[in-house]
Amino acid sequence: MPETAFIMLCMVILAALVFDYINGFHDTANAIATCVSTRALTVKAAIIMAAGLNFAGAMVSTKVATTIGKGIVDANHVTQMVVLSGILGAILWDLITWYYGLPSSSSHAIIGGLLGAVIAHDGIGVLHWVGLKKIVLSLVISPIVGTVIGFIFMVIMLWSFRNKAPRGLNNGFRKLQILSAAFMAFSHGTADAQKSMGVITMALVSYGTLPVFIVPVWVKVACAVAMGLGTAAGGWRIIKTVGSDFVKLQPVHGFCVETASAGVILGASSIGMPVSTTHVITSAILGVGLSKRLSAVNWTLAGRIMVAWVLTIPASGIVAGMAYLIMSPFLGR
């Protein structure tokens, strides 16, 4: 029935915006953990800044949204139930990892959720393997690039300011870190809000509202607002994990982490590569920590983070597939 299809579309849009909101407070740490831990900004000021710049970044481009919406599966095999189940799988995994303070990837979660739901609906044969290869490569390579650039950038800073007194150096970089945190918050918006834009547009094409995959302005605004509001809600559990428990950071370290991470994320977003902001900045922190010494890194916590990273796609996919199998007999395929 048309009424049922419309209700399903509304449920998909609502779920996608909820996911964006959760993504906002789940990934707040990506933009502000380092500047909070080094006391460059208070928690309140950092969250307000991140919320505004997340919104601004989300309005800039839709290249990542297009990759998510068209690169995983043919639109002919996507139904409202598939999209809804995929989002629910991602939401549940994000909440689990947020509860335990683990900086897992919302990007991985939404991709894993969509894969699980699509496979439950029509089998593995309908997947776009070329598009999936691009997505998986970007998600695998970006942490390596983040680690390397973070390490190199930190070594350059240490060599350039080797004759400066540590106290004066950190005071100067504490101010610069506000700019680098703003840069990181903006780049986060260009990447993460795009995922929900792609999902909602996918649902609109499936419903027939859009003849082709083009992200409407209202979708961009809605996702940007949801991301900004979620960021404003904060995410102290993950901020503590990333900003202080993983590697002890000084302002110069935070500046290097944020600048390196933002550069990687903006570069990827400009060509439509859906990298994980969580993975990039966590990896940059690892690179900065390694520039100090191996013992500067909390390797026990690093292991927990790595386990969460490895489990994210299959776990969210399994949850999404189960959600599809449970709900489809009652709400339709």
VENZI-V762422 format. One record per pair of residues at least 6 apart in sequence whose C-alpha atoms are under 7 Angstrom apart, sorted by the first residue. I is the first residue (numbers start at 1). J is the second residue. If there is no record, write none. Layout:
<<I	J> <I	J>>
//
This chain:
<<8	80> <9	80> <9	203> <12	80> <12	83> <12	84> <13	200> <15	84> <15	87> <16	87> <16	196> <16	200> <17	223> <17	226> <19	87> <19	91> <20	193> <20	196> <20	223> <20	226> <20	227> <21	226> <21	227> <21	229> <21	230> <22	230> <23	106> <23	227> <23	230> <24	227> <24	228> <24	230> <24	231> <25	230> <25	231> <25	233> <25	234> <25	235> <26	98> <26	235> <27	278> <28	231> <28	234> <28	235> <29	235> <29	238> <29	239> <29	242> <30	277> <30	278> <30	281> <31	50> <31	181> <31	184> <31	185> <32	46> <32	181> <33	239> <33	242> <33	243> <34	243> <34	254> <35	41> <35	177> <35	178> <35	181> <35	254> <36	42> <36	43> <37	243> <37	244> <38	249> <38	250> <38	251> <40	174> <40	175> <40	177> <40	178> <47	231> <47	232> <47	234> <48	232> <49	182> <50	182> <50	185> <50	231> <51	228> <51	229> <51	231> <51	232> <52	228> <53	182> <53	185> <53	186> <54	185> <54	186> <54	188> <54	189> <54	227> <54	228> <55	189> <55	224> <55	225> <55	227> <55	228> <56	186> <56	189> <57	186> <57	187> <57	189> <57	190> <58	189> <58	190> <58	193> <58	194> <58	224> <59	220> <59	221> <59	224> <60	190> <61	190> <62	194> <63	269> <63	271> <63	272> <64	191> <64	194> <64	195> <64	269> <64	272> <64	273> <64	274> <65	194> <65	195> <65	197> <65	198> <66	198> <67	272> <68	195> <68	198> <69	198> <69	199> <69	202> <71	128> <71	131> <71	132> <72	127> <72	128> <72	131> <72	132> <73	126> <73	127> <73	128> <74	126> <74	128> <75	206> <78	206> <79	206> <79	333> <80	203> <81	324> <81	328> <81	333> <82	117> <82	118> <82	121> <82	324> <83	114> <83	203> <85	117> <85	320> <85	323> <85	324> <86	110> <86	113> <86	114> <86	116> <86	117> <86	320> <87	110> <87	113> <88	320> <89	113> <89	316> <89	317> <89	319> <89	320> <90	109> <90	110> <90	113> <90	316> <93	109> <93	316> <94	106> <97	103> <97	104> <98	237> <98	238> <101	237> <101	238> <101	241> <102	238> <102	305> <103	238> <103	278> <103	305> <104	278> <104	308> <104	309> <105	276> <105	278> <105	279> <105	309> <107	276> <108	312> <108	313> <109	312> <109	313> <109	316> <111	313> <112	313> <112	314> <112	316> <112	317> <113	316> <113	317> <113	320> <114	317> <115	317> <116	317> <116	318> <116	320> <116	321> <117	317> <117	320> <117	321> <117	324> <120	321> <120	324> <135	273> <135	274> <138	273> <138	274> <138	275> <139	275> <139	276> <142	275> <142	280> <143	279> <143	280> <143	283> <146	260> <146	261> <146	264> <146	280> <146	281> <146	283> <146	284> <147	283> <147	284> <147	286> <147	287> <148	287> <149	260> <150	256> <150	257> <150	260> <150	284> <150	285> <150	287> <150	288> <151	287> <151	288> <151	290> <151	291> <153	256> <154	253> <154	256> <154	288> <154	291> <155	291> <170	250> <170	251> <170	252> <173	251> <173	252> <173	255> <174	251> <176	255> <177	251> <177	254> <177	255> <180	255> <180	258> <180	259> <181	258> <183	262> <184	258> <184	259> <184	261> <184	262> <187	262> <187	265> <187	266> <188	277> <190	269> <191	269> <191	274> <193	223> <193	224> <193	227> <196	223> <197	215> <197	219> <197	220> <197	223> <201	213> <201	215> <204	210> <205	211> <205	212> <205	213> <242	282> <246	297> <246	298> <246	301> <247	285> <247	289> <247	296> <247	297> <247	298> <253	288> <257	281> <257	284> <257	285> <257	288> <260	284> <261	280> <261	281> <261	284> <265	275> <265	277> <268	275> <286	297> <289	296> <289	297> <290	296>>
//
